[in-house]
Amino acid sequence: MKIGFLGPKATFTDIAVRSLFPKETAVPYPTIPACFDAMIGNEIDLAVVPLENALEGSVNITLDYLIHEVDLPIVGELTAPIRQHFMVHPGNLEDWAETDVVYSHSHAIAQCHKFLHKELKGIPCESTTSTAAAAQYVKDHPGEKAGAIANELAAQVYGLAIAKEDIHDFDFNHTKFIVLSNKKITIEEDREEFSGHKTTVMVTLPADRAGALHQVLSAFAWRKLNLTKIESRPMKTGLGNYFFIIDIDMKQDDVLIPGAVAELEALGCSVKIFGSYPYFHLHKKENKVLQD
């Protein structure tokens, strides 16, 4: 089985893939849209992409593609701890504080604002498609006084030296990754990371009227369906037009969730189910992941 992921090798998405699918073939792609295209083109069996970060919020391009561009069910989810390190070419380790430019993904740069402001104040930061792409760039340009913000696996894979560990602003920094497939694939649940099931739906309100969202939430509330996430997203049809992404903390059944959907549709709402799937939490330390 081939697993496509946001690459290059040694991204945080790569770590997620290594955890969920340690024995499968992992195929890196340069961007999130490229992962979607590969899945649609049947180049891969599963695609793993980031969906949300605890500090920076949703990954908008992932949501936008899911909603507007493709029709791919979610078949799994993994939440993993994120540890950011500052790394340089080994030859620049002693004078790492004299770095001229810092490369990383925009989310990683934002997650390490305090370190950058204190230790590398005034040094320009350049965004890359992923943290691993930043590490790869630093490796390929040893003559530059460049640094990268990435994970320990990236330092190992690209031969960089970690100048400062754990430079993220907050200790509780996690990213949620989703697994997508247009094939009937079941992810093995008999593992320590398994945490339960959830169902994700998209609800579009019939009109902008008082109490519309209250009616939607009531359809879940009186059935005692626990909602773990409610997020509004623009419909891209004009200002003020939104739909809602809702996570229900249970596996899709034959009574409660279908009943809630039927009630919403009776109210004039449009409802789409993105998937009902197992979700996992990676509790291992980063070093343990590297050893797997």
N, C-alpha and C positions, 0 to 999 in steps of 0.2 A: 504494500500500500504506500502511495506517495502522499506526503504531507507538504503542502506549500505554505510558506510563511514569509513575513516581512523580514528581508535580509539586509545586508549580507550575513554570513555566518557570525554567530556570537551576539546577536541582538537579544533583548529581553524576550522577544517572541520565540527565538530559538531555544532559550531556556525553558519556556513553557512547553514547546514541542518535545524537548528531550524528557521532560517530566511525564507528560501524558502518553507519548508514543516513543519510548526509548528504543524499540526494536524496528521501527519503520524507517523508510527512506525519506529524509527531509530535503526539500528543494527550496532554496532561497529565491525571493523575487525582490527587485529593487524598491517597489512601492506597494502600497495597499491596493490601489486599482489593478496593478499587475497581478496580484494574488487573486482578485475576483475574476479577472479575464482568464487566468489559467484554469480556474474552477469551471467557468462557463465553457471553456474550450476543451474540457475533459483531459487536460494535461496532468491533473492531480486528482486524488480521491477526496482530500480534505484541504481546507484552507484555514489557517490560524492567523488571526489579526487582532491587534489591540482595540478595545472598545472604550475603556474608561480608566482614568487614573484618579486615585484618591485625592491628590492635590490639585491637579489641573482640569479635572472634569472629563467630559466625554471627548472621544476622538471623533471630531465632526465628519471627517471624510469617510470613516467607516459607516457611521449612521446614514450619511447621505447616500452612499452607494447601496446600502441595504434597502433604503426606503424608495429611492428614485431611479436606480439604475439596474438592479438585478433582483431576481427572485430566488434567493438561496435560503433554505431553512437553517436555523441554528440547531446544532446537534450536541453541543457541549459548551462548557464554560470553565475557565480556570482563573482563579485569583492568586497572584504571586507577589511576594515581597520584592521591593525594588531597592537595591543598594547602588548608589552612584559613587564612583571613584574618579579622582583626577589623575590622568596618566599622561606620560610624555615618552618620547623616544629615549631609550636607555642612555644614550650619549648626552641627553639634556637633563638628567635627573638631578644633578647637584645644583644646577641653577634654574630649577623649574619655576621659581618665582619671577624670573625674567622672561616668561612666556610672552610672545607678541600677539597671539591670537588663540582663542579657544573655540573648538569645534564640538558640536553635539546636536542632537535633536532639540527642537524648540521647547518641548515639554521638559526635557532634562535640564536645559539651561535655566528655565523658570524654577525648577525644583531645587536648584542650587544657588539661588540668588544671594543668600547671606554669605556663603563662602566666596563667591565671585566678588562681591562688594568689599569684603574684608581683605582677602588675600590677593586678588587680582583686579583691584579697582581701576577702572578706566581702560582695561584691556578689552578690545572688541571681541564679541562672540558671533560666530557664524553658524547658521543652521544647516544641518544635513538631514538626509532622509531617514536616518536612524542613528542611534548611538554607536553601533558597530561600524557604520560607514565613516563616522568621525575617527574612530580608532584606526581604521584601515587607511584613511588619508594621512594621519600622523605617521603611520608606519612607512607609507610610500614616499614621504617627504622628510627624510631625516635631516636635511639641511636647514629646514625651517625651525624656528623656535615656537613650535605649535603644541598645544595640549588638547586633550580630548576628555570629555565626560562620558563614561561608559561603565559597564560592569566588569567583574573580575574575569569572566570568561573571555571577554574581548581583549583584555590585557594579555591573557594567556595565548589566545589564538594568534594575535597580531604582534606578539613579542614586545609589548610596551611595559614600561616600569610605572608602577603606581606610586605617585608622589604623595597623595593624600587619600586616605580611605574615608568612606561614609561621609561625603560632603553634602548630602541632601539636607534641606532645612528641617525636615521633620522625620522622626523615626518611623512613624506609621505611614509609610509610603508604599502603596500597593497598586498594581495594575490588573485590570480585568481583561482577559483575552477570550474571544469566542471562537468556536470551531464551526465551520460551515461546510455543508455538502449537499449536492443534489442527488446523492445516492442513499440508499437505506443502509446506514452504517450505525452500529451500536458501539458506544465507548464502554469499555470494561469498567464496572463500578466497584469491583471487589479489590479496593486499594485504600490505604489510609487517608488519602487526600479527599475521598468522596464525602460530600457534605449534604447532599439532598437533591431535590429536583425543583425546577421552576418552569414557568410558562411565560413567554413574552408576547404581548399583544400590542397592536397599534390601534388607537381609537381616534377617529375624526368626528368632531362634533357637527351636528346638522346645521347649526347657525349660531351666531353670537348673541345668545340670549341669557338673561339672568337665571342662574341656577343650573345651567347645562352641565357644568363639570360636577356639581354636587349630585346630580342625578346619576352620572356615570359612576362616581365613587360609591354611591348608595347601592348600586347593583352588585358590587363586590362586598360591601360592608355587611348587609343583612344576611348574606350567605357565609359570613365569617371567613372570607378569603383574604388572607394576609398579603398586603402589597408591600414589596420590599423596595420598589423604585417607581417614581412617577416623574417623567421628564417631558417637557414641551419642546417641540421642534417646529421651525417655520415650514409652512407648506410650499413656500417659494411661488406663491400665487399673489402675493401682495402683503403689505404691512398689516399686522394684526391677525393673520390667518395661521393657525397652529393646529397641530395634532399632538397626541400624547402617546409616549412609549411607557408601557406599564409592565412591571414584573410581578407575577403572582407566585407566591412561595409554595407551590405544589405542582405535582405532575398533572397533566391534563387528564380529566376523568370523563365519565359518561353523563354526569348530572350537573355538578356545580358550575364548572367553567362553561359548558355549553348553555346552561341556563342563563348565566350572566351575559354571554354573547347574544343570546336571543333577546334578552331584555333591552340591551343596548341598541340592537338593530330595530326593535320596536319603537324606540325613542327617536329613531331616524339617524343614529350614528352608523358610521362605516367602521367595521372591525376586521383586522387582519391578524392572524396568529403567525408570529415569526418562528415559533418552535416550542416544543416542550422537551426538556433535556436535563441531563445530570449536570451538576456543577461541583467543582473541586476547589479546595484551598491548599496551596503549596505551603507547607509549614517548615520545610527543610531550609537550612542555612544555605547560602549561595555556594559555599565550598563543597557541601555534600552533593549539590547538583552537578558540580564540575567532576566529581568522582564517578558519577553514574555512567 
